[in-house]
Amino acid sequence: MPAGPSIAAMYRFARRPRWIVSHLIVLVIAVLFIRLGFWQLDRLHYKRDRNTLWRSQMALPVRPVETLLRPGESDATVHADQLRVVTATGTYLPGSQVLVRGRTLNDVPGSWVLAALRLPDGRIVPVVRGWMANDGRYDAVPRGLDPPAGQVTVTGWLRPPEHRGRFGAVIPADGRLTSIARVDVARYGRQMGAPVLPAWVQLRAEQPSTRPAPTPPRPLAPPDPTDQGPHFSYAIQWFSFAAIGLIGYPLILRRKARDEATGSAGGFRGRLDPAGPDPDGPDPHDVREPGDPRLDAVSGAEPVGPGRPASPAP
């Protein structure tokens, strides 16, 4: 019995240009999936570190916000104090409320209601008083959501300002805005025309409380220092996709090599077997009889073709 084809001969097809391109595509996709998996793990570690900071900050004693921050302080200072419970006593500036667009609650589109609380020394504290449903019909805070008049004391969580990302909306630098894309503390302070603290307060309670309104702003949910997000499950998914490719693709190559070796795709021993017949040559068992249309009608000889010399008619 003749020896079977060697491993190198079986996988000779894998060195063809189209297969080399296939190898590279699978490799690049697998590396991308692995990188995405580690990126999700990095996000998970960030969330865990953030939650640890939040828990420690939320456990600190309540302090007046003006004793923690001064206008113009850096974001690093604000982040060091974020999620600490603070108080602020002052009066809301009339006409200071604006909408912060694009804030969903339980998959319902809406906006935050942002107001300016003026401290006794004239500084401004931006306060997010809550959430209201807004499917796009409002570009300004509707009537009936006015903050309480007179002096109030607000209690809430200190939050850092929001900055524009790479693809975020651009807030006009000038003019009076009734809605903004994010809590841009510096831009809001310029609109108020007064020094503004470099952070904002997420309202938890205010005394005296807001008078009854038809649709008062709904308080935002308190920050959750246990939420880690779906990053771990996402990482498992990306690593699984990479494993499927790195394990499944060699199996595809193995099956293709087996088909090449056994000739299952063409019905012959295969061109990988050096002892087998040439699949491009004539069939040695095919006998031409007189009258065969494949014979030349005049001479009775087989047509001359590649690998087929002319032969005399019988």
N, C-alpha and C positions, 0 to 999 in steps of 0.2 A: 504494500500500500504506500503510495507516495506521501511524503511528508507534507503537512499543512503549511500554510504561509506563515512567515515570521511575524512577530509583533510589529516590527518596523514596516513590513509590507502591508499589514492590515490597516495601520494608521497613516499610510502614505497620503490618503485623501485629505487628512487634516492639515497638510502643508500647502494645499491649494490656496490661491489668493482669497477666494470668497470665504473659505473657512478661517483663514487667518484674521480677516475682518470680523468674523463672528466671534472668535476668541477674544479679540480686543474689546468688542462691545460688551460681552458678558463680564469681562474683568473690570471695565470701567464702571458698569452698573453695580457690580458687587462692592467695589470700593466706595462708591457713592452711598450705597445703602448702609455700609458699616459706619461711614463718617456721619451720616444722619442719626444713626443709633447712638453714637458717642455724643453728638450734639444734644440729643434729648437727655442723656445722662447728665451732661453739664448743666442743662436747664433744671434738672431735678435737684442737683447739688445746690444751685443758686437758690431755688425755692426753699430748701431746707435751711440754708444759712439765713435767708431772709426771715423765715418763720421764727427762728431762734431769736433774732434781733427783735422782731415784733413782740414776742412774748415777754422779753425782758423790758422793752419800752412800755408796754401796756401795764406792766406791774409797778411802774414807778409812781411816786406821789403826783397828784395833780398840781400843776403850776400855772400861773398866769402866763399867757403866751408872750407878752411883752418883756418878761424876764428871761426868756430863752433866746429870742431872736431880735435882731435889729435890721432895719432896711439896708440892703446892699450886701448882706452876708452871702457867702458862697453856698453852692448846692451841697457841698460836702458837709457843711455845718447843719444844713436842713436835714439831710439824710441821716445824720447821726441822731437826730431827735424825732424822726418820723414815727408816727403811730403813738407818740406819747399823748396822754390825755391832758388837755390844756383848757383854760378858761379865758374868756375875753369879755370885758364889760365896756359897753359904749352904746352908740345909737346907729341904726341903719341909715345910710344916706338915701334920701328920697330919689327915686329914679335911677338907682344904681344897679338894679337887677338886670341880668342878661341870661340868655340861655346858653348852655354848653351842649352842643349838638351831638347826635350820634351815641346816645347812652341807652342801651336796652336794659330791660328788667324782665326776667323770665320770658325772654324772646319777644317782648313787646317793645316796639320802638318808642323812644322818648328822649328827654333832655333833662339835664340838671339845671337847677335854679341857683344862680350865683349872685350873691349880694355883698355889698361893702359895709363892713362894720367899722365906724370911726371911733377910735379910742379917745380918751380925754386929752391926750397930748397931740391929737390931730393925725396920728398915723392910721393907716387903713389895714384891716385884716379881712381878706377875702373869705367868705363863708359859703360853702355849698349847703343850702338849706334842705335840699331833697331832690326828688325825681318827680317828673310829670310826664304823662303820656303825650307823645307828639309824633304823629305820622307824617310830618312835613307841613302841616297846615299853619304852624306857628313859627314865625321868625323873630318873635319878641315874647317876653313873659306876658301872658294874658292877664286881664283884670281879675281881681279876686284873690291873687296870690301875694298881695303886699305883705311885707314883714311887719311885725308889731312896731308901733310908734313909741317914742320915748326910750328911756334907758333900758337896756336888756343885758343879761348875762348869758352868754352861750358857753356850752361845754361840748367838747368834741375832740376828735383825733387830729393831730397835726399831720398834714400830708405835704410832700414836696411838689413843686410846680411841675407842670407837664410841658414837655418840649417837643418840637416838631421832629418827626423821624425823617427818614430818607424820602418817603413818599407821602408825608402828611400834608394836610391842607395849609396853605399860606394865609396867615391872618394879616389883613391890611394894617400897615404901620400907622396910618392916620385916620381921622374921622371917628365918629361915635358909633360904636357897634351895639346892636341889640342881641346878637348871638355870636358865639365864637366856637371854634372847633375843639378847643381844649382849654384847660385852666392855665392860661399864660399869665402868670402873676405880674410880670413886668409890664406887659401890654395893658392889662386891666388897670394897673396903677396909673399909667399915663392917662388913661381915659378918665380916671377919677380926679386927676390933678392934685394928688397928695402923695407923700411918702408911703410906700406899701411894704409890709413885712414880706420876706421872700418865701412864704409858704401860704397854704390855705388850710382852713379848718373844715373837717367833715362833721356837720352838726349831729350831736347826739341828743341834746336837750337845750332849751332856752327858757329863761324866766324873765318877765312873764311870758307865757307861751303865746303862740300866734293865735289871734282871734279866729273863730270858726270861719272857714271859707268853703265855697262850693266844691272846689277840688284842690285842697291844700297839697303842697309838695309832700310826697311820701318820703320819709326818712330813708337814707341809704342803709343797706345792711352793714353791720359792724365788720371791720376787717377780720378775716378768719386766719389766725396764725397756725392752723393745722392743715390748710389746703396745700397739697403738693402738686395738684394738677394731674393731667393724664400722661406725664412725661415718661414714667416707667413703662407703662403699657405700650406707648409709642416706640420706645427703644426696643422692646422685645419684638414688636412687629418688624421694625427695620432690620434687626439682626436675623429674624426668621426669613425675610425675603432674601437676604444675602446668602443664608445657608441653603435655601432652596435652589438658588442659581449655582452655587459652587458645588453642590452635590448632584443636582439634576443634570447639569450640562455635561459632566463626564459620562454619566449614564447614557445620554444621547449619543455622545461620540462612540461609546462602546457598542451600542446597538448598530450604529452606522457602519462601524468597522466589521461587525459580524455579518451584516448584510453584504458588504463588499466581498468578504472572504467566501461566503457560501454562494454568492451569485443569486441570492433570492430576488434581487431586483431585476435581473436579466435572464434568469433561467439557465445559466451556464456555470461552470466551475468557478469562473471569475478570472479577470486579468491579473489578479494578484498571485495566482498559482502559475509558476513558470512552466510546470509540466502540462498544463491544460492547453486546450486549443486556443488559437487566436480568435477572439470574439469578432474581430473585423474581417477575418478571412472566410473563404467558402466553406460550406458544410461538406465534410468528407463523405457523408452518407447520402448526399443528394445526387442521384444519378440522372443525367440528362438523357431522355429518350428522343428519338426522331419525332419531329412535330412540336417539341417543347417551344413555346413562344419565346423563351429566354435565349434560344439559339438564333444565330444570324440567319435570316430568311434566305439569303443568297448562297452563302458558303456552308451553312450548317454548323459553323463554329460558334463558340461562345464569344460574346462581345468582349473586346479587350478592355480591361479596366485595371484599376490599381490592384496589383498583386495577382492578376489573372491573365496570364499569357494566352495568346491565341492558340487554339488547338485545331487540328484538321477534323473535318466531319468524318464520322464513322463510315 
